[in-house]
Amino acid sequence: MVENLPPGNARTRKLRGHAWGDLEYLLAAVVDRIGENTAATVRALGGKAKVPKPVPRPGAGPKPMGDRGGRSVADVKAYLDSLKPAGAPTPRPTPPPPPSAQVRGLQAAVDGHRRATENTVDVLTRLHDQL
């Protein structure tokens, strides 16, 4: 009898501590990826967007950033700075390409996709008319 219980039943909730199944985890992953892709698209078009926080999963608390072993942030920074070779220049971040080049590339991709879609619609319309 226990083998054929539906997902999210009382026994499963008791064992897992929640009623999430594979479908809920998959849906949460899809929502997270859509948020990341949306933010990346906005940034590619020259906007400012942060990646949204992931959908909270049951049983998953905040991820620890690391254990400083009771040391202060200033102590940790000083230790990390001491690991750099003397006189080593601080690396500068590479600036992104100008937004206009990104926009032109994206617009060309959109135009190509639009032409391909219009061609497909034309072919399907002709096939439909022949039937």
C-alpha positions in Angstrom: 0.0 0.0 0.0 2.8 2.4 0.8 4.5 2.0 -2.6 1.6 3.6 -4.5 1.0 6.7 -2.4 0.7 9.9 -4.3 3.5 12.5 -4.3 3.3 14.9 -1.3 1.6 12.4 0.9 1.9 12.5 4.7 4.5 9.7 4.9 6.8 11.5 2.3 6.4 14.8 4.1 7.3 13.2 7.4 10.4 11.5 5.9 11.6 14.5 3.9 10.3 17.3 6.0 8.6 18.9 3.0 6.3 18.0 0.2 8.5 19.0 -2.7 9.0 16.5 -5.4 11.1 16.4 -8.6 8.6 18.6 -10.4 8.8 21.4 -7.8 12.6 21.3 -7.8 12.6 21.4 -11.6 10.2 24.3 -11.7 12.3 26.3 -9.2 15.4 25.6 -11.4 13.5 26.9 -14.5 12.4 30.1 -12.6 16.0 30.7 -11.5 17.4 30.2 -15.0 14.8 32.6 -16.5 15.8 35.2 -14.0 19.4 34.8 -14.8 18.8 35.0 -18.6 16.6 38.1 -18.2 19.3 39.9 -16.2 21.9 38.9 -18.8 19.8 40.2 -21.6 19.2 43.5 -19.9 23.0 43.8 -19.2 23.8 42.9 -22.8 21.5 45.7 -24.0 23.4 48.2 -21.8 21.0 48.2 -18.8 21.8 47.6 -15.2 20.2 44.4 -13.8 21.1 42.2 -10.9 20.5 38.4 -11.0 17.5 37.8 -8.8 17.8 35.6 -5.8 17.1 31.9 -6.4 13.8 30.5 -5.4 14.2 29.1 -1.8 14.2 25.4 -1.6 12.9 23.5 1.4 15.7 22.4 3.8 18.2 24.7 2.1 19.3 27.5 4.4 21.6 30.3 3.4 24.9 29.1 2.1 27.8 30.1 4.4 30.4 32.3 2.7 33.3 30.7 4.6 34.6 30.4 8.1 37.0 33.1 9.2 37.9 31.1 12.3 36.9 33.9 14.6 39.1 36.5 12.8 37.8 39.9 11.8 37.2 40.8 8.1 40.1 43.3 8.4 42.5 40.5 9.6 41.4 38.3 6.7 42.0 41.1 4.2 45.4 41.8 5.7 46.4 38.2 5.4 45.2 37.9 1.8 47.1 41.1 0.9 50.2 39.6 2.5 50.1 36.8 0.0 50.6 39.1 -3.0 54.1 39.5 -4.3 55.7 42.8 -3.3 55.2 45.5 -6.0 52.6 43.4 -7.9 50.1 45.6 -9.7 46.5 45.3 -8.8 44.8 43.7 -11.8 42.3 46.0 -13.5 39.0 44.6 -14.8 38.7 44.5 -18.5 36.1 47.0 -19.6 33.1 45.5 -21.5 32.8 46.3 -25.2 30.8 49.4 -26.0 27.0 48.8 -25.7 26.5 50.0 -29.2 28.4 47.0 -30.6 26.4 44.7 -28.4 23.2 46.2 -29.5 24.1 46.0 -33.1 25.0 42.3 -32.7 21.8 41.5 -30.9 19.8 43.5 -33.5 21.4 41.5 -36.3 20.6 38.3 -34.6 17.0 39.4 -34.0 16.7 40.5 -37.7 18.0 37.1 -38.9 15.6 35.2 -36.7 12.7 37.4 -37.9 13.6 36.7 -41.6 13.9 33.0 -40.9 10.5 33.0 -39.1 8.9 34.9 -42.0 10.3 32.4 -44.5 9.0 29.5 -42.4 5.6 31.1 -42.3 5.6 31.7 -46.0 6.5 28.0 -46.7 3.8 26.8 -44.3 1.2 29.1 -45.8 2.0 27.8 -49.3 1.8 24.2 -48.1 -1.5 24.9 -46.4 -2.9 26.4 -49.5 -1.9 23.4 -51.6 -3.7 21.0 -49.3 
